[in-house]
C-alpha cells in the first residue's frame, strides 16, 4: 500500500477514522488503516508538530490521484489538512501559526460540499 | 488419578458407531437383464434405519452429510414405493437439519476466531512502547520533493 493510499483509506476509505484528531494521530504515527480501530487515542503530543507541518505541506500541495475520491473530489486532503491546522493551532504560538499558514499555501481543493451548495443555489 | 478414571486409550464410541452405521449402508446394485437392481439380501428397512440413525447423530461433519446425501440419492433410485419414497424424504429432511446445524457451528467457530483476534490485537495496541511512534517523515519529504519537481517542470 502506498502512502497516499494509506492516507486516503484513513480519511475517507474503508477504514476511515471519524474523529479528525484521531485521524491525524493515525496519519502521523504510520498506523495501518485496518488496525486504526484498535488505536487508543488520548490526544496528540506536541512532539508531532514538525511531522504535522510536513504532512500539511505534502497533502495540501499534492495532486496525487490516489488521494482523490470519486469524480475527483479532494475530500481526503480537506479532512487531513483541516485536522493538521486544528492541531497546529493548539501547539504553535499564534504568530508562528500565522506565518506558517502564510508561507505554506495549500492547493484549492475540489469540495463536494461547495458543489452541493452551488447546486442548491442554482435550484 | 483424574476424575472419571484413567484418561487416554479409550474407544471413541461416536466414531465407532458412525463407522458401523456406514458399513450397513453399502448399497450393492447388480445388473440383471440389462436393468440395475438391488443385490439380494438388502432390505429397505435395514438401509433406511441405518440412514435415519446416522442422520440423527449429533455434530455430523460435512463428509458424513455428503455421504448421507449420496446414499439417499441411490436409495431413491431403488426404492420406488410411495411409502419408501416418503420415508426417504423424511430422512432427507433430517439430513437438511444436520447440515444447517453444521453450518451454524462453523459460523460460530468463525465468530469465535474473529473475537479472539480482536481480543489479542487490543492488548498489543495497549502495550505499545511509551515513546510515541515515529512518523514516516522521510517518505513525506521524498513525496514533497517529487511534487516540487513536477511543479517546476510544469512551470
Interface residues (C-beta under 8 A of the other chain):
Chain A: X3 X4 X28 X29 X30 X31 X35 X38 X39 X40 X45 X47 X48 X50 X51 X54 X55 X57 X58 X61 X62 X63
Chain B: X118 X121 X122 X124 X125 X126 X132 X133 X134 X135 X136 X137 X139 X140 X141 X143 X144 X147 X150 X151
